[in-house]
């Protein structure tokens, strides 16, 4: 929406990514111990490597073919595929559903992956409509009130106000992105170290690397050095290449004015923050895309882009099983050559 220059927009996103990544580990714990049953499958570094390779291979295939994908879903699919292969096709290796009292505390793929995978884009779309309609209702009420309020409801003042307000919503979006996405990497690192510890791969570490042992910190949480590392790396990645993503979302989906950007960012960030609070690794791309679609729909129902919806639906259907299949085959190939 041109409220900030490209440089300032990226720096704001990077800084808030850093802060967001430092404020929770619920998603990381879901990735680390809520998807694979370690009583059935030994999560070795090879399993983690094959899971990552499976996700990467599928992302490269979709990039090459122009198919829809989600890196978050590809990562989860890779973990499931590699875990299933390592367990010799024992489906008990996957934690499908564990009821722990209420839906917010439940563990497993059903509650933490599939339910939010479907509901988060829908929620983003609906919340985008609701926020946009509320803002218009407030502005319409000000216009009817007369006097100073009526003058403030004029397009020039509305654009000026939301031009400033969108800086806040953009910061909120950056925070929510770091809060959810960085934790996925934290979970992978924690799972890798737990697997390496179980296989004895960390037994000969020098004393100055003792912090890498999973039992080097109290409790079942994520070690602070993992949190800090992922936060810094994510912020650096956003700073180095974030403008391309911002430009794509802001320019190619729908023409955004400051009020539309504020509504879309606020809606998407709220979905991401709530999902992270409950340990749900959702797709940031789907969340912001559908929020923008919701704002566009509120502006003009005919602007709804069925093609975008179709791409997201195909991402739901294809990404997890396809990335899982890639990871499964890669681990089996490694086993054939004797690396297991």
Buried (B, 14 or more C-beta within 10 A) or exposed (E): BEBBEEEEBBBBBBBBBBBBBBBBBBBBBBBBBBBBBBEBBBBBBBBBBBBBBBBBBBBEBBEEEEBBBBBBBBBBBBBBBBBBBBBEEEEEBBBBEBEEEEEEEBBBBBBBBBBBBEBBBBBBBBBBBBBBBEBBEEBEEBBEEEEEEEEBBEEEEBBEBBBEBBBEBBBBBBBBBBBBBBBBBBBBBBBBBBBBBBEEBBEEEEEEEEEBBBEBBEEEBBBEEBBBBBBBBBBEEBBEEBBEBBEEBBEEBBEBBBBBBBBBBBBBBBBBBBBBBBBBBBBBBBBBBBBBBBBBBBBEEEBBBEEBBEBBEBBBEBBBBBBBBBBBBBBBEBBEEEEB
